[in-house]
Amino acid sequence: AIKAKKGDVTFKGKALNQWKLKDLAKHIAILPQHPTAPEGVLVEQLVALGRVAHRKWYQGNSERDQEVMTESLASVGLAGYEKRVV
């Protein structure tokens, strides 16, 4: 993350660096009018973005994250598509 040279970046009256990532993720989402995945993104990478609110910003995917992602893909009939480009 880039630190502000001066002042604070705030959201709902609270400095961003004071928010827990999990709490901030409950308030912020992106819903594009014409959704497109970035070129070259794998299904597993896109699904992993849904786990960001469940870990610290500097951590990678844990074993639990991997389990949840595997279960999620299976629940929507996409097991086996993890390495496919979106």
N, C-alpha and C positions, 0 to 999 in steps of 0.2 A: 504494500500500500504506500501511497505517496502522502507524506505528512505535510500539513499546511505550514507554510512559512510564517503565516501571521493569522491570528484569529482561529475560529472553529467552524467546521461544517456541522450544521445541526439538522435534525429531523425531529419533528414534533416537539421542538423546544429543548432537545437534549443533544449534546455533542455526539457525533457518530462514534467516537472512540469510547464513549461511556455505555454504548449499547452492547448487549450480548448478541452474538451473531444469530443465535436461535430466535431471540425475541425480534430482532430487526427483520429476519426472514418472514416473520408472520405478517409484516406490514407491507413489504415490497415484493412486487412481482412484475414480470414483463408479459404483456399479452399483445403481441403485434397483430396488426390488421391482416397481414399476409404472412403467416408464419413460414419461415424457411430455416433450415439448419445450416450452419456454416459449412462450407465445402470441406469434405474429407473427415467429418466427425463420425465416429463409430457409434452404434446404438448404445453400447455400454458407457461411452463417455457422456452421451446425452442423458442417460438415466442417472449417472453418477451425480449430475448437477442437482438432482432432487435430494441428495444426501447432504448437501452443503450445510444446511441448518442444523444438522445433527452432529457436527464436529467443530473443532477449532479451525480457524481460517488457514492455519499452516499445516494441518494434518492431511495426510492422504486417506484413501479408503481403508477402513479397518476390515477385519474378518466379518464383523457384524454388518457393515455396510455392504459387503459383497453378498452376504446371505440375503439381505433385504432386496438388493437389486436382482438377484437370481430369482427369488420368489415373485417379485413384481413382474418381471418379464414372463415368467411361467403363467402368472394369473391372467395375462392378456394374450396368451398364445404366441409369445415371441421368444420362447426358450430356443436357443440355438442360433439366434440372430445377433448375438452380442458383438461379433467381429465384422458385421456388415456395415457399410457406409449408409448413413441415413439418407 
